[in-house]
Structure formats: structure tokens, C-alpha cells
Amino acid sequence: MNDMNHYSNTNAYANHGEEVFLKDPAGFWIRFGAILLDGLIIGVPLAILSLILSGGEDAENNVTNALSFFYSLLLPVFWNGYTIGKKICGIRIIRVLNNERPHIGNMLMRNLVWGIAIVITFGIAFIVDIFMVALREDKRGLHDFIAGTQVVRD
């Protein structure tokens, strides 16, 4: 058996001719819960911080958006695929090819390129993404395919 299959609950599928083993995929609701927790635990304090930093001016949204973007971009890179919400829910982001934590390139593709896809498709990519995570066996959404990632249970 492949050395990459060191998890007790795995799924195998072919990716560019190579057999890849993935951990137990995290479904829609647990991922949604992690996003809600991130919003409450990080989003609210970030909004308050940005209000303080911007002095209550119109720049508040821009500061909050920038801080939120860097949180979701950088924390999984430096914290083994976790955000605070994902850690609490027992899920994390991994790279599909080797089950390791995502790199900055994966997270840029996952967040920035996916965001551009949403804008270009007038939100249709977001709706497709929700259905993909909810209905696909591997629970990978459009943003996961763009980045070569998957959200899995610990």
C-alpha cells in the first residue's frame, strides 16, 4: 500500500495518473459551523479593531476586509491548515497531493482566485461551490479544486 495512506479513514482516487489518498472529508455543515465560529471569534473583534484603527470613518470596511483576508490567507499556512473555527470544529485544510498543510500559493488560489471567479460569474460560482461541497462524495468545492486542497476531519 502507498506510504501516503497513513490515516485510518481514507479515500483513494486518481489525480493526474497518481493514486492519492485523502482523509475523511468534512461536509457542508461542519464547514459552515467553522465559518460561523470564525466570524464570531475573529470577525467581531476585527470589526471593533478596524473601527478603532480607522477612527470610525468610511475606511472601517476596508480595514476589516483586509484583516479578514489576511487571517484566512495566512493562518492556515502557518497553523497546519487550521483557522480558529476549523480547529474548534476538528477540521483543517490539506493539500490533495500529499495531505500536508497548504502553502501560501494554495491559499492565494483558494481565496483570491476563487473570489475573482465569484465576481466574474456574478455569484454563480459561489452557488455552484455550495452544491459541490454538499453533494460531492469528496466534499471538495470549486475553490478546493482551484487550489488543489480539501477540508478534512482530524
N, C-alpha and C positions, 0 to 999 in steps of 0.2 A: 504494500500500500504506500501511497505517496507520503513523504515526510511532512507535508503541509497539513495532513489530516490528523492533527493532534487534539482536536476538540471532540467531545463525546457526541455531540449532536450536529452533524454536518450535512450539507447538501453538495452534490458534485454536479458540475456542468462544464461544457466546453467553452473556452474563451480563446479565440484565435488559434484553435488547434491544440490548446493545452487544457488538461483537466484541472479544474480549480475547485478547491473545497472551501465552502463557506459555513460559518456558524449559523445558528438558529436566527432567522431573520426577524426583526422587530416590525410588527404590524402597524397599521394606521393609528389605532387608538393610543398605544403606548408612546408613539412618536408625538402625537398630538398633545398628550399629557406632558411630555418633556418640554415641548414648546410653550405650553401654558405656564409651567413652572419657571422656565427661563424668563418669560415675560413678567411674572410676578416678582421673582427674586432679583433679576437683573434689570429688566425694563423699567420698573417703577423707580428704583434708585438712580438709574441712568437719567431718567427724565428729570428727577429732582436735581441731580448734579448738573445737568445741562442748563436747567433753569438758573442755577446759581452762577455757572460759568458765563452764560450769555446775559446775565443781568435782567432777565425777563423780557428780552427783546425777541423779535421775529426769528432770530438765529437759533432759538431753542430746538426746533425740529431738526435743523441741520446737524447740530451738535449731537443730539440723541441718535439720529440715524447713523452718523459717523461712528460713534462709540458702539452702537449695537452691531454695526457691520464688522468692526474690528474684533469685537467679542466673539461673534460667530465664526469669523475667519481664523483667528489666531488661537483661541483656547483649545479647539480640538487638535491643532498641530502640536501644541506644547503639553497637552494633558491626555495623551493616549486616545484621542478620538472622542473625548467627553466634552460636554458643556455641563454646567451645574445641573440643569434639568435632566439631561441624559444620565448623568451619574446617579441622581436620586432614583430615576426610573430603571436603572440597571441596564442601560443600552449605550452603545457607542458606535462611532463611525469607523469603518475599516476600509482599507484598500482591497479591492476584489482580487487582485493578482496574488497577494501574499498574506492577507489577513493582518497586516500591520497598520499602525496608526497612519492617518492621512498626512501627506506633505502639504506645504503651502500651495503648490500647484494644483493639487486635488481640491483644496478648499477654495481657491480662486475660481476654478471651473464650477464647483458646486454652488457657490454663492453669486459670483459676479456674472459669469456667462449665463447661468440659469436665470438670473434677474433680467438680463438683456433679452433672453428668449421670451420671458413673460411680457416684456414691453412690446417687442416686435409682434407677438401674436395677440396682443390686446387682452391678455389674461387667459387665453385658451390653454397655453402650456401649463399654467397653474392647475386648471381643472383636470387636464389630462394626467398631471403628476399625482393628484389626489386619487384618481381612479386606479392608476398603476400601483400605488402603494397599497391601496385597499384590496385590489383584486388579483395581482400577480402572486404566484407562489413564492418567489424570492423577495417579494415586498420592496423591490427597487423601483424608485420613481425616475422620472425623466432627469432630474438633477443628479441622481446617483449614476445613471448611465453616462451623462455628460462628464462626470468627474471620475468615473471608474471606482465608485465607492458603494458601500452598503451599510445600512444601520442594522446592527445585530444585538441580540441579548447577550449579557455577560454569562 
